[in-house]
Amino acid sequence: MYTPMGQIRAVGFVLRRLKDDDPRSRKYRRTIARQGWYFLWAAVLILAMAIVVSLLF
């Protein structure tokens, strides 16, 4: 499957962010929510790219 290194690093960053979540900080949670949406879009894009690549080869 086609996974660029930058995407993998981004996923690791988001996962680390979720693990280190501090419930006292509301601003932090908002940032995590926004990153979650970015993560969702990235996953959709990766899936689309994988489908395109599999169709080509």
GIZI-V340592 format. One record per helix or strand of 2 or more residues. SS is the DSSP state (H for helix, E for strand). FROM is the first residue (numbers start at 1). TO is the last residue. Records with the same first field share a line. If there is no record, write none. Layout:
SS: FROM-TO, FROM-TO
//
This chain:
H: 5-19, 26-56
//
